[in-house]
């Protein structure tokens, strides 16, 4: 069975004896730092345990507080603080343990860099990038948008180019534009113009039990088993309607057998062509367009889902390249079928690690968190996830490709779930504002400006 199905299936039989935290707000508060029920009384409220390796503070609070961080037993919390930089899900042959390097980066980001350090960091970028940043953040972000627009043309590029050399040249141009966009954002970050990029405060790397998810008011079976009820409901309704129309036509027109067989052959041929040639894209386009017109709840959920992908990626240090909020939008802009909505990301570094067969633990963690961000926001906002089946399958496929054992896969998924829910509960208002901006068609640069304006002190 898949990693995520094993995880939420086991959640139904585990943790029955553990307490369950109920915070002041299940959707707007950040993740609970509660102790386990058996040891919570021994941990003083808002006690602070310092991680020696990470240079960060891990806040251990009481069960009633859902705003300070992850829940863990006091003894386990002390062990976690002592080894805050360890990587629990890095034993696959294709995963490189980069915890020491990541700890150094994380501890360095806790305090604002000095002017000299910032100048030195900016000086490491190419002169063209420094010149763009020198014109100000707004001008730099506009330049970034221009490069991302070019890079997104690569997402829509047809592999039907007859000239292979020309195709390689175009791909190189798109990749260069993407790389320059990433460098602009990193240079803005180094200069102090952007606070949020890559600055997410993460929970420590360790094995989390299902009971700890429950203490943080997270029910894995409701989050990791999304069901497309709106789309599936429309599909069922359309099937029944077509069947009723077919019977009505037969009873009203009394066609002969040859006519009925011809109509069935045409209809079946159209469905088969769609499934074989377009992967069911025409059907997906029709169903999503109908859902967009008929269900405001579906539209709202979808926007929050994609805004969460965007925000979590940005806070994890991955620049979004572009986004769509409907199948029709994706088809009109990029000629893509079988896409309800989605975000594209500047993931060149991750792709290079994948080609080399050595994926760093930090890269895997970022990938896991971004993949689960959409269903995480649906869970935060509605109490269960409806969309995001493909996100879960994508993460499951990645862990399988890395030959992770069941234990390591479960550990990676639970850690990512805790991170995602923590971030989204902490920044739910930012996600909602971002969803509204994306619905208006805001550029990536405009979305970045909005995120930076809305972020609080605790990122």
C-alpha positions in Angstrom: 0.0 0.0 0.0 1.1 3.6 -0.5 3.0 5.4 2.2 0.2 7.9 2.9 -2.5 5.3 2.9 -0.5 3.2 5.4 0.0 6.3 7.5 -3.7 7.4 7.8 -4.8 3.7 8.0 -2.6 3.2 11.0 -3.8 6.4 12.6 -7.3 4.8 13.1 -5.8 2.2 15.5 -3.0 4.2 17.1 -3.1 6.8 19.8 -6.4 5.9 21.5 -5.0 6.4 24.9 -3.4 9.8 24.3 -5.0 13.1 25.0 -6.1 15.4 22.3 -5.3 19.1 22.4 -8.0 21.6 21.6 -6.5 25.0 21.0 -8.1 28.3 21.0 -8.6 28.2 17.3 -8.2 25.1 15.1 -7.6 27.1 12.0 -6.1 30.5 12.9 -3.6 29.5 15.7 -0.2 27.9 14.9 0.7 24.4 16.0 0.5 23.3 19.6 3.6 22.9 21.7 1.7 20.7 24.2 3.4 18.0 26.2 1.9 14.4 25.9 -1.0 13.9 28.2 1.0 11.8 30.7 3.8 14.3 31.1 2.2 17.7 30.4 1.8 18.6 34.0 5.6 18.3 34.5 6.4 20.8 31.8 5.9 24.5 32.8 3.9 26.7 30.5 6.0 28.4 27.9 9.2 26.8 29.1 12.1 27.4 26.7 14.5 24.7 25.7 17.5 25.8 23.6 18.8 23.7 20.8 22.6 23.8 21.0 23.1 22.9 17.4 20.5 25.0 15.7 20.9 28.1 17.8 17.1 28.3 17.9 14.5 28.1 20.7 12.1 25.3 20.9 9.1 26.4 22.9 7.4 23.8 25.0 4.1 24.9 26.3 0.9 23.4 27.8 -1.8 21.5 26.0 -4.1 24.4 25.9 -1.7 26.6 23.9 -1.8 25.9 20.2 0.4 28.8 19.1 3.9 28.0 20.0 5.1 24.9 18.1 4.9 21.1 17.9 3.6 18.9 20.7 6.0 16.4 22.2 6.6 14.7 25.6 8.9 16.6 27.9 11.6 13.9 27.8 11.4 13.5 24.1 11.4 17.3 23.8 14.7 17.5 25.6 16.2 14.8 23.4 14.9 16.6 20.4 16.4 19.9 21.5 19.8 18.2 22.1 19.8 16.9 18.5 17.7 19.6 16.8 19.7 19.3 13.6 19.4 15.5 13.1 17.7 14.1 10.1 15.2 11.4 10.7 14.3 10.5 7.1 17.7 10.5 5.4 18.7 6.8 5.3 17.6 6.2 1.7 20.6 5.6 -0.6 19.6 8.5 -2.7 19.4 11.0 0.1 22.4 13.0 1.2 22.5 14.0 4.9 22.9 17.8 4.8 21.8 18.5 8.4 25.0 20.1 9.5 25.1 22.5 6.6 21.4 23.3 7.0 21.9 23.9 10.8 24.6 26.4 10.0 22.4 28.2 7.5 19.4 28.2 9.8 21.3 29.5 12.8 22.9 32.2 10.7 19.4 33.4 9.6 18.1 33.9 13.1 19.8 37.3 13.5 19.9 40.1 11.0 23.2 40.2 9.1 25.5 43.2 9.6 25.9 45.8 6.9 29.3 44.5 6.0 28.0 40.9 5.8 25.0 42.0 3.7 27.3 44.0 1.3 29.6 41.0 0.9 26.6 38.7 0.2 25.2 41.1 -2.4 28.7 41.4 -4.0 28.7 37.7 -4.7 26.0 38.0 -7.3 26.6 38.9 -10.9 26.8 42.6 -11.8 23.6 42.4 -13.8 21.6 41.1 -10.8 23.2 43.7 -8.5 22.2 46.5 -10.9 18.6 45.3 -10.9 18.5 45.2 -7.1 20.1 48.6 -6.8 17.1 50.1 -8.5 14.9 49.1 -5.6 12.8 46.1 -4.6 9.8 47.0 -6.8 11.9 47.4 -9.9 13.8 44.2 -9.2 10.5 42.3 -8.7 9.2 43.6 -12.0 12.4 42.4 -13.7 11.9 39.1 -11.9 8.3 38.9 -13.3 9.6 39.4 -16.9 12.1 36.6 -16.5 9.5 34.3 -14.9 7.1 35.0 -17.8 9.8 33.8 -20.2 10.5 30.8 -18.0 6.8 29.8 -18.0 6.9 29.7 -21.8 9.2 26.7 -21.3 6.4 25.0 -19.2 4.1 25.5 -22.2 6.6 24.8 -24.9 5.6 22.0 -27.3 8.1 19.3 -27.7 7.0 19.2 -31.3 9.9 21.3 -32.5 11.3 19.8 -35.7 14.7 21.3 -35.1 16.4 19.5 -32.1 19.1 22.2 -31.9 16.6 24.9 -31.8 14.7 23.1 -29.0 17.9 22.8 -26.9 18.6 26.5 -27.5 15.1 27.5 -26.4 15.3 25.3 -23.3 18.7 26.9 -22.4 17.1 30.3 -22.7 14.2 29.4 -20.5 16.5 27.9 -17.9 18.7 31.0 -17.9 15.6 33.2 -17.3 14.5 31.0 -14.4 18.0 31.1 -12.9 18.2 34.9 -13.1 14.8 35.2 -11.4 15.9 33.1 -8.5 19.2 35.1 -8.2 17.2 38.4 -8.1 15.1 37.1 -5.2 18.2 35.8 -3.4 20.0 39.0 -3.9 17.0 40.9 -2.5 17.0 38.6 0.5 20.8 39.1 1.0 20.3 42.9 0.8 17.6 42.8 3.5 14.8 43.8 1.2 12.9 40.5 1.6 12.4 38.9 5.0 10.3 35.9 4.2 12.1 34.0 1.4 13.5 30.8 2.8 12.9 32.0 6.4 10.2 29.5 7.6 10.7 28.4 11.2 10.5 24.6 11.0 9.8 21.9 13.7 12.9 19.8 14.6 13.7 16.7 12.6 12.8 13.6 14.5 10.3 10.8 14.5 6.9 12.0 15.4 4.2 9.6 16.7 0.6 9.7 15.5 -0.4 10.6 19.0 1.7 13.7 18.7 -0.2 14.7 15.5 -3.4 14.2 17.4 -2.1 16.4 20.3 -1.7 19.1 17.7 -5.3 18.7 16.5 -4.2 16.9 13.3 -6.2 13.9 12.1 -4.0 12.2 9.5 -6.9 10.3 7.9 -8.7 13.5 7.1 -5.7 15.2 5.7 -3.9 12.5 3.8 -6.9 10.9 2.1 -8.3 13.7 -0.1 -11.5 13.0 -2.0 -12.5 15.0 -5.0 -16.2 15.1 -4.0 -17.2 18.1 -6.1 -15.6 16.8 -9.3 -16.7 13.2 -8.7 -20.2 14.4 -7.9 -20.4 16.3 -11.2 -19.1 13.3 -13.1 -21.7 11.1 -11.6 -24.5 13.7 -12.3 -23.2 14.0 -15.9 -23.2 10.2 -16.4 -26.7 9.9 -15.1 -28.0 12.8 -17.2 -26.5 11.3 -20.4 -27.9 7.9 -19.6 -31.4 9.5 -19.0 -31.1 11.4 -22.3 -30.1 8.2 -24.1 -33.1 6.3 -22.8 -35.4 9.2 -23.6 -34.1 9.3 -27.1 -34.6 5.6 -27.6 -38.2 5.7 -26.2 -39.2 8.8 -28.1 -37.5 8.2 -31.5 -37.6 4.4 -31.6 -34.3 4.2 -33.6 -33.3 0.9 -35.2 -30.5 -1.2 -33.8 -28.0 0.1 -36.3 -28.6 3.7 -35.4 -28.2 2.9 -31.7 -25.0 1.0 -32.3 -23.6 3.9 -34.4 -24.4 6.4 -31.6 -22.7 4.2 -29.0 -19.7 3.7 -31.2 -19.3 7.5 -31.7 -19.7 8.3 -28.0 -17.4 5.5 -26.9 -14.8 6.5 -29.5 -14.8 10.1 -28.3 -14.2 8.9 -24.7 -11.5 6.5 -25.7 -9.7 9.2 -27.8 -9.8 11.6 -24.9 -8.4 9.0 -22.5 -5.7 7.8 -24.9 -4.6 11.0 -26.7 -5.2 13.6 -23.9 -5.1 11.5 -20.7 -8.7 12.5 -20.0 -7.9 16.1 -20.3 -11.0 17.1 -22.2 -13.2 15.5 -19.6 -11.2 17.2 -16.8 -11.5 20.6 -18.6 -15.3 20.2 -18.9 -15.8 19.1 -15.3 -13.5 21.7 -13.8 -15.2 24.5 -15.8 -18.6 23.3 -14.7 -17.5 23.2 -11.1 -16.1 26.7 -11.3 -19.4 27.9 -12.6 -21.7 25.9 -10.3 -19.8 25.7 -6.9 -18.5 28.9 -5.2 -17.2 26.6 -2.4 -15.1 24.7 -4.9 -13.6 27.9 -6.2 -12.8 29.1 -2.7 -11.2 25.8 -1.7 -9.1 25.7 -4.9 -7.8 29.2 -4.5 -6.8 28.5 -0.9 -5.1 25.3 -2.0 -3.0 27.0 -4.6 -2.2 30.0 -2.4 -0.9 27.6 0.3 1.4 25.9 -2.2 2.7 29.4 -3.2 3.2 30.7 0.3 4.9 27.5 1.7 7.2 27.3 -1.2 8.2 30.9 -0.8 8.8 30.5 2.9 10.8 27.3 2.3 13.1 29.1 -0.2 11.5 27.9 -3.5 10.5 30.7 -5.8 7.1 30.1 -7.5 7.3 30.5 -11.3 3.7 30.9 -12.1 0.2 29.6 -11.3 -3.2 28.8 -12.7 -6.5 28.6 -10.9 -8.6 26.7 -13.4 -8.3 24.1 -16.2 -9.6 26.7 -18.7 -6.9 29.1 -17.6 -4.2 26.5 -17.9 -5.4 25.5 -21.3 -5.6 29.1 -22.6 -2.2 30.1 -21.2 -0.1 27.0 -21.7 -2.2 24.6 -23.8 -2.2 22.2 -20.9 -5.0 19.7 -20.5 -5.9 17.5 -17.5 -4.8 20.3 -15.1 -7.5 21.7 -12.7 -5.1 24.3 -11.2 -1.5 24.4 -10.1 1.7 26.2 -9.3 4.9 25.9 -11.1 8.2 26.4 -9.3 11.8 27.3 -10.0 13.2 24.0 -8.9 16.3 23.8 -11.0 18.5 22.8 -8.0 16.2 20.0 -7.0 16.1 18.7 -10.6 19.9 18.8 -10.7 20.1 16.8 -7.5 17.6 14.3 -8.9 19.7 13.8 -12.1 22.8 13.2 -10.0 20.9 10.7 -7.9 21.7 12.4 -4.6 18.9 14.4 -3.1 19.8 16.4 0.0 17.7 15.9 3.1 16.9 19.7 3.1 15.7 19.5 -0.5 13.6 16.5 0.2 12.1 18.3 3.2 11.2 21.3 1.1 9.7 19.1 -1.6 7.6 17.2 1.0 6.3 20.4 2.7 5.4 22.1 -0.6 3.6 18.9 -1.9 1.4 18.8 1.3 0.8 22.5 1.6 -2.5 22.5 -0.5 -4.2 19.7 1.4 -2.8 21.2 4.6 -4.6 24.5 4.0 -7.8 22.7 3.1 -7.6 20.8 6.4 -6.9 24.0 8.3 -9.8 25.9 6.7 -12.4 23.1 6.4 -11.4 20.2 8.7 -10.7 17.8 5.8 -9.0 17.8 2.4 -10.9 17.4 -0.9 -8.4 18.2 -3.6 -4.7 17.3 -3.8 -4.9 13.6 -4.7 -2.1 14.2 -7.3 0.0 16.0 -4.6 -0.1 13.0 -2.3 0.7 10.6 -5.1 3.6 12.7 -6.2 5.1 12.7 -2.7 4.4 9.0 -2.4 6.1 8.3 -5.7 9.2 10.3 -4.7 9.6 8.4 -1.4 9.2 5.1 -3.3 11.8 6.2 -5.8 14.2 6.9 -3.0 13.6 3.3 -1.6 12.5 4.6 1.8 11.3 2.0 4.2 7.8 2.3 5.7 9.2 3.7 8.9 11.3 6.4 7.2 8.5 7.3 4.8 6.0 7.7 7.6 8.6 9.8 9.5 9.1 12.1 6.6 5.4 12.5 6.0 4.6 13.2 9.6 7.4 15.7 9.9 6.2 17.5 6.8 2.6 17.5 8.0 3.6 19.1 11.3 5.6 21.8 9.5 2.9 22.5 7.0 0.1 22.8 9.5 2.3 24.9 11.8 3.1 27.4 9.0 -0.4 27.6 7.7 -2.0 28.1 11.1 0.5 30.8 11.8 -0.1 32.5 8.5 -3.7 31.7 7.6 -4.5 35.4 7.1 -1.6 35.7 4.7 -2.9 32.6 2.7 -6.4 34.1 2.4 -5.0 37.5 1.3 -2.8 35.8 -1.2 -5.7 33.7 -2.5 -7.6 36.9 -3.2 -4.7 38.4 -5.0 -4.1 35.3 -7.1 -7.9 35.3 -8.0 -7.3 38.9 -9.4 -4.5 37.6 -11.5 -1.6 39.2 -9.5 1.9 38.6 -10.9 4.4 36.5 -8.9 6.2 39.7 -7.9 3.0 41.3 -6.7 2.3 38.2 -4.6 5.8 38.3 -3.1 5.2 42.0 -2.2 1.9 41.1 -0.5 3.5 38.2 1.4 6.2 40.5 2.7 3.7 43.1 3.8 1.4 40.6 5.6 4.0 38.5 7.3 4.3 39.0 11.1 7.5 39.0 13.2 7.2 35.2 13.7 7.8 33.7 10.2 
